[in-house]
Amino acid sequence: MPHLRDYVRTLAAQRWLLVAAVLAGALLGLAWQQRQWPLYRAEATLLLQSGAGAALSEDYAMLLQRQHLAATYAQLLSDWPVAEDAAHSLGLAGSDAWADFGVRIRVEPVRDTSLLRLSVDSYDPNLAWDIARTLPEAFARLQAQAQAQRSAALQRSFDAQMQAAADDVAATQRSLAQVAPSAADSAEARRLQQALQRDRLTFDLLLRSREQARVALLTPAGLMVISPPRRPHAPLPTLSPALAGLIGMTAGLLLALAVVLLLHQLDDTIRRLDDLQAALDIPALAALAALDGESPAQRVVMLHAPLSPAAEGYRVLRTNLQFSAVARPLHTLLITSAGPAEGKSTTAANLALALAQAGRRVILVDADLRRPSQHRLFGKPNNLGLSAALLHPTRPLPDFVCESGVSGLGLLLAGPLPPNPAELLASRRMQQIVADLAAAADVVIFDTPPTLIAADALILAAQMDGTILVTDQGRTRRVLAQQALARLVAVRARLLGAVLNRDASQRGYDSPVYAEAPAPALTSPARRRLWWRIKPVV
């Protein structure tokens, strides 16, 4: 689970990104503020009139009805047909031309009233005033046209119905006139008289309805301007440059924080010793500081910066390994990693030097026959080494071991790269070399290829007394480290623990490192004899 200090470290690591985002936001805010044209606003207040007149005192139900009608009129007043009619009345081609002048129209009902507030914004104060004056007029014209069309359609409908009713009355009268006087009281005569009364009643109802509709259409609901717009003289207040810059800085900072924290949340790399131990469930032996410098020689800090915090990290690793070897002697040690460029070769070289400086007799073997690097770290030619020893079993092993320049440390470099490194490392000759080296020194360290890249490390791990998995802070993903660990467990490698390389938190550690007394080397007579055979070359 992420800790607060992890987020703090992430933000500290991305501080320049945050600063750049703040500056970019401030510049964008200022640029946006400078590009804003002054806006002028013309406002008018309109009153919704009912069909019976402009009554200002009504019951609650009527007031609610008029409020809904006001919201409807507000939408219609700002719709495109009204805007097009107003634009044409102003001599413009259409409302699309208003975009060049920043025209923005808003119509809002005033709450709990029958009022509408019309506001028009524009870069041109005269245009804003003209539009505010013309929109109610254009709305009235369009409403009158629509009302006339509805009136004509309704009149035609009533005329047709009244004509049909009049025809029914005439037909009934003719039928009634044809009834014989002697049959005036007959059932047929009574039926025709009743039908004639219904037809006349229908005709009278249609006549009254047409008159009522005509009166209603003559006095429609409308909008009355009760507060005409004034010509604007001063622009609307805008953001000051300071406020625009502050808003831009805040937006940039918040955006950068969101991006950094999101990336941190999605990051599944190992960043702390706690993460390392929780992900792999093996001991975390040491956290090694990031090394200053890029040259191979600068990475060998045990030689060139023995009093640095980085060198102290390798001494801590050496001490923890010594405690790990209390129950079982540690003569052969394999160092590998999950992927490339995670610092396994640098760790192997500095650990070998730390053990040699403590008085141990150490041989460092570059068993990476694919991409060897120990010869570059120690500045040695790579023309003779492990590959030659594997291909020439009759030659004595000390012939392939070269001196390192440090007392107690011998180097068995990789040598020329063979075409089949995995087969050579799995051969009986390699098993014999491992046994001879273990007999010649107190500790033999094998630098192998990454576990997930090649099978070389897995082949040798089963023969070693211990294995260390190197991880790189912020680079090694948890799932890849777990896959590498699973492969080592599958070959029954003895896992001593893992190392966190390039730990940024170790840079702040700057206590002095004191010289240590070399530990006595406990070697068997056979090992001592083989060591002295190698010593003249070392």
GIMO-V110692 format. One record per helix or strand of 3 or more residues. SS is the DSSP state (alpha for helix, beta for strand). FROM is the first residue (numbers start at 1). TO is the last residue. If there is no record, write none. Layout:
ss | from | to
SS | FROM | TO
SS | FROM | TO
This chain:
ss | from | to
alpha | 4 | 13
alpha | 15 | 35
beta | 40 | 50
alpha | 60 | 77
alpha | 80 | 89
alpha | 95 | 101
beta | 104 | 109
beta | 115 | 122
alpha | 125 | 177
alpha | 181 | 183
alpha | 187 | 218
beta | 222 | 227
alpha | 241 | 266
alpha | 273 | 280
beta | 284 | 289
alpha | 296 | 299
alpha | 301 | 304
alpha | 309 | 324
beta | 332 | 337
alpha | 344 | 357
beta | 362 | 366
alpha | 374 | 378
alpha | 386 | 391
alpha | 397 | 400
beta | 409 | 412
alpha | 421 | 425
alpha | 428 | 440
beta | 443 | 447
alpha | 456 | 461
beta | 466 | 472
alpha | 478 | 490
beta | 495 | 503
alpha | 504 | 508
alpha | 525 | 535
